Amino acid sequence: MKYITKRIKTGILLSLAAIAILSSCNKGLEQIASPAYVAPTLPALGTTIAAIPNDSLYYKLIVRGGMLTTINSLTTINTQVNMFTMFVPDNQAMRNFINLLSGGATIGYTDAQYVGFINTAISAANAASIVSYNMIPQSITMASVPSTFPNWFYPTHLNPTTGTPGFNPLVRLTTSPSTRNGNWVNNVPLTSVNLAAANGYIHTAAAVPAPPSQSLWDRINTDADMTYLKAAIQRADSGVSISTSASLQWALTNFGPNLTVFAPTNAAFQAVLTALITQALIAQGVPPATAAATAAALASSPTVFSNPALYGSLTATTVKGIVVYHLLGSRAFTNNFPTTTTYYPTLLNGGVPTHPGVGLTATFTAGQVSGATVKGVANATAATIALNPFPTPFGTSDQHFINGTLHKINQVLLPQ
């Protein structure tokens, strides 16, 4: 009994001692002060741009879009200001952009007249969209941008769902800075980089990187020179609901996927289909001359893909294999192609992992892309990309859409 009583007393004394020690520790907790705010020595982004004479037209676009307060704000949140990286087109780039918007009506304008066009013909909402698309909500020097393939991409300040029933505060359009073969944003060369401001960096662009508003399918579905590609995609989707992600049309239509499409022209499809059907007919015993004439007639219309007589050879699976061989699972602009032919996987590799993919090559002259090709494994020669980076519907290369990039080519790529 005495032993138990002694143990209890000892336990109480130890507990009291522990409480005393903890109490003493609590009284002596060190108070850690927040670091003092250090005022920036450089001006903010908007003030910096306003002071550059050759950026005066873009500055007017910033003001027109109501974006000046955003890029000039040095308000601190937890001792940090909001940082941005801005791709700023110079005055000549802005003049070219406005001339394109006006259909050439503004060619020869004075800068004062260009300012008038900005303030009257470009809505505040559109101006804000252009500026927001050319802003990355982080401070990035071009030294931190990789030179790897495919294009690195980064979310911009532009939310394409703003003001729509499908608004999602986390959604952002992406842009693709690159340091491969020079400094670029998408397919636009940067003429100077890394101008520091209090709240970010400014990189000068040789053209206006305009935000995309259409999907890849919008282009394919309406381009008169892509009717065969459209029909091939629809044949590939046979038996699949186009409202599900299993459908190629779904992937080409919706925001989210990030693809590159090598789009053969109608003539390219007619040539390869004529040759393949001719071979098939000859193998069935049809005389060569008759086979060639019959094949040419069958291949003369994109309905060749929906002709029941050809379902046995142009099966949905076969056509889908050909179509996905023309798709990369990431966005790639021609300026980011390698200068020596290098093979990269396509969506076909999802079903055939060991397939070599397609061979990409770009040629540069004076820092600009002067030629670009893509080669299928079974093609005797590489297909040529028709270089014309002007916006849809007239452009044929580096066509920029919300879900990818499109290049028009002069051959159908053959995987085997």
C-alpha positions in Angstrom: 0.0 0.0 0.0 2.8 2.4 0.9 4.5 1.5 -2.4 1.4 2.4 -4.4 0.9 5.7 -2.5 4.5 6.6 -3.1 4.1 5.9 -6.9 1.0 8.1 -7.1 2.8 11.0 -5.3 5.7 10.6 -7.6 3.5 10.6 -10.7 1.7 13.8 -9.5 5.0 15.5 -8.9 6.2 14.6 -12.4 3.0 15.8 -14.0 3.2 19.2 -12.1 6.8 19.6 -13.2 5.9 18.9 -16.8 3.0 21.4 -16.7 5.4 24.0 -15.2 8.0 23.4 -17.9 5.3 23.6 -20.7 3.9 26.8 -19.2 7.3 28.3 -19.1 7.9 27.4 -22.7 4.6 28.8 -23.8 5.4 32.1 -22.2 8.7 32.3 -24.0 7.5 31.5 -27.6 9.4 33.7 -30.1 7.3 36.1 -32.2 8.5 35.9 -35.8 7.9 39.2 -37.6 6.8 39.3 -41.2 9.6 40.5 -43.5 9.4 44.2 -44.2 8.0 45.3 -47.6 10.8 46.6 -49.8 9.5 49.1 -52.4 10.5 48.3 -56.0 13.1 50.5 -57.6 11.8 49.9 -61.1 8.5 51.2 -62.6 5.6 48.9 -63.1 4.9 47.2 -66.4 2.4 49.7 -67.7 4.6 52.6 -66.8 7.6 50.9 -68.5 5.7 50.3 -71.7 4.3 53.9 -71.7 7.9 55.2 -71.7 8.9 53.2 -74.8 8.1 55.2 -78.0 8.1 52.1 -80.2 5.4 50.5 -78.0 3.0 53.4 -78.0 0.3 51.7 -80.1 0.2 48.6 -77.9 0.0 50.9 -74.9 -3.1 52.4 -76.4 -4.5 48.9 -76.8 -3.8 48.2 -73.1 -5.6 51.4 -72.1 -8.5 50.6 -74.5 -8.9 47.2 -72.9 -8.9 48.6 -69.3 -5.8 46.6 -68.5 -3.5 49.4 -67.3 -4.6 49.1 -63.6 -3.9 45.4 -63.6 -0.4 45.6 -65.0 0.5 48.7 -63.0 -0.7 47.3 -59.6 2.1 47.0 -57.0 -0.3 46.2 -54.2 1.2 43.5 -52.0 -0.5 40.3 -50.9 1.6 38.6 -48.2 4.5 40.9 -49.2 4.3 39.9 -52.8 2.9 41.8 -55.8 1.2 40.1 -58.8 3.8 39.3 -61.4 3.3 39.1 -65.1 5.3 38.3 -68.2 4.1 40.4 -71.2 4.7 39.8 -74.9 4.5 43.3 -76.4 4.2 43.8 -80.2 6.1 46.9 -81.3 4.5 49.7 -83.4 5.2 48.1 -86.8 3.7 44.9 -85.6 0.6 46.8 -84.4 0.3 48.6 -87.7 0.4 45.3 -89.6 -2.2 43.8 -87.2 -4.5 46.8 -87.7 -4.0 46.7 -91.5 -5.1 43.0 -91.4 -8.1 43.8 -89.2 -9.2 46.6 -91.5 -8.8 44.5 -94.7 -6.1 46.9 -95.8 -8.2 50.1 -95.4 -5.7 51.5 -92.8 -2.5 51.1 -94.9 -0.7 54.4 -94.9 -2.4 55.7 -91.8 -0.5 58.0 -89.4 0.0 56.6 -85.9 -2.6 59.1 -84.7 -5.1 57.5 -87.1 -4.1 54.0 -85.9 -4.8 55.2 -82.4 -8.2 56.3 -83.6 -8.9 52.9 -85.1 -7.9 51.2 -81.8 -10.3 53.4 -79.8 -13.2 53.1 -82.2 -13.0 49.8 -84.2 -11.6 47.5 -81.6 -14.0 46.9 -78.7 -12.8 47.2 -75.2 -13.5 43.5 -74.6 -11.5 42.5 -77.7 -8.6 44.7 -76.6 -8.6 43.2 -73.2 -8.7 39.7 -74.7 -5.6 40.4 -76.9 -3.6 41.9 -74.0 -4.7 39.2 -71.6 -3.7 36.5 -74.0 -0.2 38.0 -74.3 0.2 38.0 -70.5 1.5 35.1 -68.4 0.6 35.4 -64.7 4.2 34.8 -63.6 7.5 36.5 -64.0 9.5 34.5 -66.6 12.7 35.3 -68.4 13.4 33.6 -71.7 16.4 31.9 -70.1 13.9 29.8 -68.1 12.0 28.7 -71.2 13.1 25.3 -72.5 14.2 24.6 -76.1 12.7 21.1 -76.2 10.2 19.6 -78.6 7.2 19.8 -78.5 6.5 23.3 -77.7 6.4 24.2 -74.0 3.0 25.8 -73.2 1.9 28.0 -70.4 -1.5 29.3 -69.2 -2.1 33.0 -70.1 -4.2 35.6 -68.2 -7.1 35.0 -70.7 -10.0 33.0 -69.5 -12.0 32.0 -72.6 -15.1 31.1 -70.6 -15.5 34.5 -69.0 -19.1 35.8 -69.6 -20.3 32.4 -70.8 -22.7 29.9 -69.2 -19.7 27.5 -68.9 -17.6 29.9 -66.9 -14.8 28.2 -65.0 -12.4 30.4 -63.0 -9.6 27.9 -63.5 -9.7 27.8 -67.3 -7.0 29.6 -69.3 -5.9 29.7 -72.9 -2.3 28.7 -73.3 0.6 30.2 -75.1 3.8 28.6 -76.3 7.1 30.4 -75.7 10.1 28.7 -77.1 13.9 29.1 -77.2 14.4 26.5 -79.9 15.9 28.0 -83.0 15.7 31.5 -81.4 13.3 33.2 -79.1 9.6 32.9 -79.9 6.0 33.1 -78.6 3.9 30.6 -80.7 5.3 31.2 -84.2 6.1 34.9 -83.6 9.8 35.8 -83.2 10.8 37.9 -80.3 13.1 40.8 -81.3 14.2 41.6 -77.7 13.7 39.9 -74.4 13.9 40.2 -70.6 13.2 43.9 -70.1 12.7 44.0 -66.3 9.9 46.0 -64.6 8.8 46.1 -60.9 6.2 43.4 -61.5 7.5 41.3 -64.3 9.3 41.1 -67.6 8.6 42.4 -71.1 9.5 40.5 -74.3 9.1 42.4 -77.6 7.2 40.5 -80.4 7.6 41.1 -84.1 3.8 40.4 -84.6 0.7 40.4 -82.5 0.0 36.9 -81.1 -3.8 37.0 -81.4 -5.9 34.7 -79.1 -7.6 31.8 -80.9 -11.3 31.7 -80.9 -12.1 28.6 -83.1 -11.5 24.9 -82.7 -9.6 22.7 -85.1 -12.8 21.1 -86.2 -14.2 24.6 -87.1 -11.4 24.8 -89.7 -11.6 21.3 -91.0 -15.4 21.3 -91.2 -15.5 24.5 -93.3 -12.3 24.4 -95.4 -13.2 23.6 -99.0 -9.7 22.0 -99.5 -10.2 19.6 -96.5 -13.4 17.9 -97.5 -11.7 14.5 -97.8 -10.0 14.9 -94.4 -13.4 15.7 -92.9 -15.0 12.7 -94.5 -12.1 10.5 -93.3 -12.6 11.7 -89.7 -16.3 11.0 -89.9 -15.7 7.5 -91.3 -13.2 6.9 -88.5 -15.9 7.9 -85.9 -18.3 5.3 -87.3 -20.2 3.7 -84.5 -18.8 6.2 -81.9 -20.8 8.9 -80.3 -19.3 12.3 -81.2 -20.3 13.6 -77.8 -17.7 11.4 -76.1 -13.9 11.7 -75.8 -13.6 8.5 -77.8 -14.6 10.5 -80.9 -12.0 12.3 -83.1 -14.6 15.0 -83.7 -14.9 15.5 -80.0 -11.2 15.9 -79.6 -11.0 18.3 -82.5 -13.9 20.4 -81.3 -13.5 20.8 -77.5 -11.3 23.0 -75.4 -8.8 20.9 -73.4 -7.0 18.7 -76.0 -3.7 20.1 -77.3 -3.1 18.7 -80.7 -1.2 19.2 -84.0 -3.0 18.3 -87.2 -1.2 17.6 -90.4 -4.0 18.2 -92.9 -3.7 16.6 -96.4 -5.3 18.6 -99.2 -8.1 17.1 -101.3 -5.7 16.5 -104.1 -3.4 14.6 -101.8 -6.2 12.3 -100.7 -7.4 11.8 -104.3 -3.9 10.7 -105.4 -3.4 8.2 -102.7 -6.9 6.8 -102.8 -6.7 6.4 -106.6 -3.5 4.5 -106.2 -4.7 2.2 -103.4 -8.0 1.4 -105.1 -6.3 0.7 -108.4 -3.9 -1.8 -106.6 -6.9 -3.4 -104.9 -8.8 -3.8 -108.1 -5.9 -5.2 -110.0 -5.3 -7.7 -107.2 -9.0 -8.8 -107.8 -8.2 -9.5 -111.5 -9.5 -6.2 -113.0 -7.4 -5.2 -116.0 -5.0 -2.3 -115.1 -6.5 0.3 -117.4 -10.1 -0.5 -116.2 -8.9 -0.5 -112.6 -7.2 2.9 -112.9 -10.3 4.5 -114.5 -12.6 2.9 -111.9 -10.4 4.0 -109.1 -10.2 7.6 -110.4 -13.9 7.8 -110.6 -14.4 6.3 -107.0 -11.8 8.7 -105.6 -13.1 11.8 -107.3 -15.4 12.6 -104.4 -15.0 12.5 -100.5 -18.0 10.2 -100.6 -15.4 7.5 -101.3 -15.3 7.1 -97.5 -19.0 6.5 -97.2 -19.3 4.2 -100.3 -20.6 0.8 -99.0 -18.8 -1.0 -101.8 -15.5 0.1 -100.3 -16.4 -0.6 -96.6 -14.4 -3.8 -96.8 -11.1 -2.0 -97.6 -11.8 1.4 -96.1 -12.9 0.1 -92.7 -13.5 2.5 -89.9 -10.5 1.0 -88.1 -8.2 1.4 -91.1 -9.3 5.0 -91.8 -8.9 5.9 -88.1 -5.4 4.5 -88.2 -4.5 6.8 -91.1 -6.2 9.8 -89.5 -4.5 9.5 -86.1 -1.2 9.1 -87.8 -1.7 12.8 -88.9 -2.2 13.9 -85.3 0.4 14.8 -82.6 -0.7 14.7 -79.0 0.8 18.2 -78.4 0.9 21.6 -80.1 3.9 22.1 -82.4 4.7 25.3 -84.5 7.1 24.9 -87.4 9.7 27.2 -85.8 10.0 24.5 -83.1 10.7 21.7 -85.5 14.2 20.3 -85.6 16.6 21.3 -88.3 17.6 17.7 -89.0 14.8 15.1 -89.5 13.7 13.7 -86.2 10.9 11.2 -85.6 8.2 11.9 -83.0 5.2 9.8 -81.9 1.7 10.4 -83.2 -1.6 9.4 -81.7 -1.2 6.1 -83.6 1.4 5.2 -81.0 -1.4 4.9 -78.5 -2.3 1.6 -80.3 1.1 0.8 -81.7 3.6 1.9 -79.1 6.7 0.9 -81.1 5.8 2.8 -84.2 8.5 5.3 -85.2 6.0 8.2 -85.7 6.6 11.0 -88.2 9.8 12.7 -89.2 9.8 16.5 -88.8 12.2 19.0 -90.4 12.4 22.8 -90.6 14.7 25.0 -92.7 15.5 28.5 -91.5 16.7 31.5 -93.5 17.6 34.7 -91.7 16.0 33.4 -88.6 12.7 32.7 -90.2 11.1 29.3 -91.2 11.6 29.0 -95.0 10.6 25.4 -95.3 9.0 22.6 -93.3 8.3 19.0 -94.0 6.7 15.9 -92.4 7.5 12.4 -93.5 5.4 9.2 -93.1 7.4 6.0 -92.6 6.0 4.5 -95.8 6.1 7.7 -97.9 8.9 7.8 -100.5 9.4 11.5 -99.9 8.5 13.9 -97.2 5.3 15.9 -97.4 5.7 19.6 -97.7 3.9 22.0 -95.4 2.4 24.9 -97.3 4.0 27.9 -95.5 1.5 30.7 -94.9 1.1 31.6 -91.3 -1.7 34.2 -91.9 -4.8 33.5 -89.8 -7.6 31.3 -90.9 -9.3 30.9 -93.3 -6.4 31.7 -95.7 -3.4 30.5 -93.7 -2.0 27.0 -94.3 0.8 26.7 -91.7 1.0 27.4 -87.9 -2.8 27.8 -87.8 -3.6 28.5 -84.1 -6.8 27.2 -82.5 -8.1 26.8 -79.0 -7.2 23.1 -79.0 -4.2 22.9 -81.2 -2.3 23.8 -84.3 -2.9 22.9 -88.0 -0.5 22.6 -90.9 -1.7 21.8 -94.5 0.4 19.2 -96.3 0.6 17.9 -99.9 0.6 14.2 -99.2 -1.3 11.7 -97.1 1.1 10.3 -94.5 1.3 6.5 -94.7 2.2 4.6 -91.5 3.2 1.4 -93.1 
